[in-house]
Structures are given as structure tokens and as C-alpha cells.
Amino acid sequence: MADRTPQRADETDPTTDPTTDPTTVPKTDQDVLEAGAGERTRRLLVEAATLGFAYDGVHTASLLEITRRAGQRNRGAVHYHFGSRTGMLVAVLERHVDLIADRQRELLTRAQEQPDDDLVSAVEALTLPAVELAAMGPQQRAYLSILAQLVDDADEQMDPAVVVVLHRTGGYEAFALAEERMPPMAAEVRAERLALVAAFTLRTVADRGRAAERADGRAQLPDGPFAANLVAMVVGMLGAPAPTA
């Protein structure tokens, strides 16, 4: 008869214990080193792709050039680590999506507590996360440039994996709240204004940071006044009287 004595919690099942199971190979120092090298290669590729997609175009940047910028000799490094251009793009978008989403949710909660006609708080939820992200450095500003390119594409034109990441930013909810608080106007005019505001905000914030990096760049407003002025401009764009013709 088989032994049915219950196994104590502190006993090890020899069929699952990696120290006794001959089919389980413990990780060696070499395995750990290779795993660390792989993560470093992925990070370098993502950083190079962020700049490449921002400056050379999401759809037109050379994957070979991205590989070279990342210091990789293997011409197939992007496909090995990410599978495709789309996989590379998703990895780039994943870098800051949670940071943007958390800040956007915080501002959205605050905006939803305001009166239904308060467009300013809705616009703050749209714009301030981008301003704050851009202040963190060149990689973050390049990230915003990528988002600015993608807002021009309809969801139906993008890979579903890209759409999923973009929806996680919370931007869609912020735009929906701003749309609710805009004055009455034709649906097509409202949609046009929202699309223009999205591209304008992201490109303005990203370009401001790049201009500040140049020694010969024009004088810039400090971050606080810049953000306040940007909010006022966007409120004006969304709330301006509808054209009559």
C-alpha cells in the first residue's frame, strides 16, 4: 500500500527539489552574467531607439542605425530581443507609461472634483504630465516626440499592442473630460481642435527642452510659468468661439 502520510510544510518534495531533480540545472555564475548582459543590451537598444524614433521617425528610423547607436555588432539585435520594429516601439513606450499614467490619474481625480464647466483643470490633466516628464531629461523629451507622432495615427492604423500601451497613459480619459467641458460646436470642429491640441502640446513641450539644450537657443520661461502659460493657451484653443462659416 502506498504511503499516504501527509508531508510536513518543512519537508521538501524530492520530485520538485532542484537539488535532487537531475533534470534541473542550477544557474551558474555564467548564466547570471549572460542574463545581465542581455538586460543591458535591451536597455541600450531601447535608449537608442527612443532617440532614433524621435528624430528619424517611428516608421522610418533605420533599425540598423539604432543597433549601431546602441553599440551592438549583431545586425539582428533588434529582432533577437524585440522581434520586430513594433516590438521595439512597444518596449520604448513601456518605459514611461506608468509614470505618465499615475500623474494623469492624480490630476484627473482633481479635475473631476471641479465644476462641470471647469476646462482649466481638465487641460492641466492633459498638459502637466508632459511638462513634468520633459523636465527629466533628453530621453524623456524624445519619448514625448514619439507620442506626438503617434497621435496623428488612428487606432485602426496602429498595431494593437501599441494601442494597448497608449491607452494605458490615461490621455484618452483626459481628452474625454476636456471634450465634455468644451463649449458647444460642431462635432468635426471639436475633433479637429482636440487632435491639434494633442500634437501641439507634445511637440511644444519636447521642442522646448531641446531648444534649452542649445547654447544659442532663445530665452525660455521657467518651468512653472511655462506650464501655466501652456495651460492658458490650450484652454484658449479649446474654448475659442466656434467658426461661423
Steps between C-alpha positions, in 0.01 A plus 500: 500500500630846411614723785232770546664673794448879452817687419599762759534861383872498574565186297623518141335303225787320326307508171508881490816582695755640250785363714379141453324517162760399238305682224542837674824685429586764761595842364872553482690827532526498121121477468460801727760697307336420168158600633645829624668563167172432320313752716772757441478445124122544510537822698756640256280409204194661657693820573636510144156426356343779705732753336478335159120489491478857633738660252480271196135393523317209660432343162819601320788477749761245397513199731858442393589854600327449836706184548819693418411783741449241771854374442387156381689311230224246441291644216202294613507619862167682477320198358670267749394702806169652382384300200418792272482879467163488675643300788778755529249786501289334770811460718577870452145603591502278809788700651299795632139395457442426869656828609275698264193294589544544875537878470213526254269303729590728790418812298185344353370422847558862596334626181193280547442665837465839330182647344391348170596816307854523642709452188824613668529199731431261211772667292743475792443123500583502128811715507680488835613135486679575171663816639622313807630206297692728262680659795658164584741490204568443129369142494169613644471786252569259216226277641253788472606556137408138430159544660447812288554293186264227613208731582475570127421132438153355548477197728396290199830581329718389792599160626267391783796463738590866446140609555486311830807682634376840383165448671682427825634857516159633603511764229178377343310557825648848535397590145151363561461726803629802310258424216207490744593846629553670164235749387241382244631463144474263206634152572756519220632834629530361851688193375736719296579721798574206726731342242687827448532556874647152552770547238563864598546420869734204455715663232517834682614341824757275331635778274531739794732260675717450193522877442615551859788258440645721225746769600347740246137419585257778585422587859244266654239554768567307823307173532219637718411804288545292183251240624249767605530675163463171312183417694358846423582462129336157475192619688478783248533260208229266627267768629520751215169586329409259224540629144181612334598411145 
